[in-house]
Amino acid sequence: MEMWRPSPGRRPHAMEIFREFTFDAAHRLDHLPEGHKCARVHGHTYRLTVFLAGPLDPVVGWIVDFAEVKRAVTEVLEPLDHHLLNDVPGLEQPTTERIIVWLWDRLRERLPQVTRLELWENATSGAVYSGEPLEVASPSPSSSPSSSPSPPPGRPDAVR
């Protein structure tokens, strides 16, 4: 059996693969202005895309078995799927931004080839994370519960 080799001049692992998953969960966001719709318990069908990169196995021809990816991601999603995210340790304020970091921390332990995650909370909104250290801003006067966020011009429904 002849081993596969990349064409001359090509990097042997210049490829990224991905697998997509969905899970359903409810949450509420605290510390929001009175009457904000996200302060009430509500749910999403989240869509998670897991990207992985690494060298291709010269015999099998893949970076990682998709079945291994499915197994690892399913384990990580189990405590979230059909649960109230606020009850999950580490997700007491379960914004999309915090959920994706929570997922990253657990997936990287199981799948070191993970390079990036995309998490969609609906068809138009989500977050992308690649493991970089996060800068957390100091609370500003405009983030106090007494102030109401303004939607972008022409988009009265755009505030989460």
C-alpha positions in Angstrom: 0.0 0.0 0.0 1.4 3.3 -1.0 1.3 6.2 1.5 -0.5 9.4 0.5 1.8 12.4 0.3 0.8 16.0 -0.4 1.7 17.6 -3.7 5.2 19.1 -3.8 5.3 22.6 -2.3 2.1 22.1 -0.2 2.2 22.1 3.6 1.1 18.6 4.7 -1.3 19.9 7.4 -2.6 23.1 5.8 -6.2 21.8 6.3 -8.9 22.5 8.8 -11.9 20.2 9.2 -15.2 20.9 11.0 -18.2 19.2 12.5 -21.5 20.9 13.4 -23.7 20.1 16.4 -26.9 21.4 17.9 -28.3 21.5 21.4 -31.3 23.0 23.1 -31.1 24.9 26.3 -32.8 27.6 28.4 -31.3 30.5 30.3 -31.9 33.9 31.6 -29.5 36.8 31.9 -29.2 38.6 35.2 -28.0 42.2 35.7 -30.0 43.6 32.8 -32.3 46.6 32.7 -35.8 46.0 34.1 -38.1 44.6 31.4 -35.3 43.3 29.2 -36.6 40.3 27.3 -33.4 38.3 28.1 -33.9 38.6 31.8 -36.8 36.2 31.5 -36.2 32.5 31.1 -36.1 31.7 27.4 -34.5 29.0 25.2 -32.4 28.6 22.1 -31.4 25.9 19.7 -27.7 26.5 19.7 -25.6 25.5 16.7 -21.9 24.7 17.5 -19.3 24.3 14.8 -16.0 22.8 16.0 -13.0 23.4 13.8 -9.9 21.2 14.0 -6.5 21.2 12.3 -3.4 19.1 12.4 -1.2 16.8 10.3 -3.0 14.3 8.1 -2.4 10.7 9.0 -0.4 9.4 6.0 -2.2 6.0 6.0 -5.8 6.8 6.9 -5.7 10.3 5.4 -7.5 12.3 8.1 -6.7 14.7 10.8 -9.0 13.1 13.4 -11.8 10.6 13.1 -15.1 12.4 13.0 -16.5 9.7 15.2 -14.0 10.7 17.9 -15.0 14.3 17.5 -18.7 13.4 17.9 -18.0 11.4 21.0 -16.0 14.1 22.7 -18.4 17.0 21.8 -21.4 14.9 22.8 -19.9 14.3 26.2 -19.2 18.1 26.7 -22.7 19.1 25.5 -24.5 16.6 27.7 -24.8 18.8 30.8 -26.1 21.7 28.6 -28.6 20.0 26.3 -32.2 20.4 27.5 -31.0 22.1 30.8 -31.2 25.5 32.4 -27.7 26.9 31.7 -27.8 29.1 34.8 -27.7 25.8 36.9 -24.5 24.6 35.2 -21.3 25.4 37.3 -19.4 28.1 35.5 -22.4 29.3 33.5 -24.3 31.3 36.1 -24.5 34.2 33.7 -24.8 32.2 30.4 -24.2 34.7 27.6 -23.1 33.2 24.3 -19.7 34.6 24.9 -19.3 32.8 28.2 -20.8 29.6 26.9 -18.3 29.4 24.0 -15.4 29.8 26.4 -16.9 27.2 28.7 -17.1 24.8 25.7 -13.6 25.7 24.6 -12.1 24.8 28.0 -13.7 21.4 28.0 -13.2 20.5 24.3 -9.5 21.4 24.3 -8.9 18.8 27.0 -10.5 16.1 24.8 -9.6 17.3 21.4 -6.2 19.2 21.3 -6.6 19.7 17.5 -9.5 22.2 18.1 -8.6 25.5 16.6 -11.8 27.5 16.7 -15.4 27.3 17.8 -18.5 29.0 16.4 -21.6 29.2 18.6 -24.9 30.5 17.1 -27.7 31.2 19.5 -30.1 31.9 16.6 -29.9 32.4 12.8 -28.3 35.8 13.0 -26.3 36.0 16.3 -23.4 34.1 17.7 -19.7 34.2 18.8 -16.4 32.8 17.5 -13.6 31.9 19.8 -10.1 30.6 19.2 -8.7 30.3 22.7 -7.1 33.7 23.1 -6.9 35.2 26.6 -10.0 37.4 27.1 -10.0 41.0 28.2 -12.8 41.7 30.6 -13.9 45.3 30.7 -14.6 47.1 33.9 -18.3 47.7 34.5 -19.3 51.1 33.0 -22.1 53.3 34.1 -23.9 52.4 30.9 -24.0 48.7 31.9 -25.9 49.4 35.1 -29.4 47.9 35.2 -31.0 51.3 35.3 -29.8 52.2 31.7 -31.4 50.5 28.7 -29.3 49.5 25.7 -30.1 51.2 22.5 -30.7 49.1 19.4 -28.8 50.0 16.2 -30.6 52.5 14.0 -33.4 50.8 12.0 -33.2 47.7 14.1 -35.6 48.0 17.1 -35.5 44.3 17.6 -31.7 43.9 17.5 -31.0 44.2 21.3 -30.6 40.6 22.6 
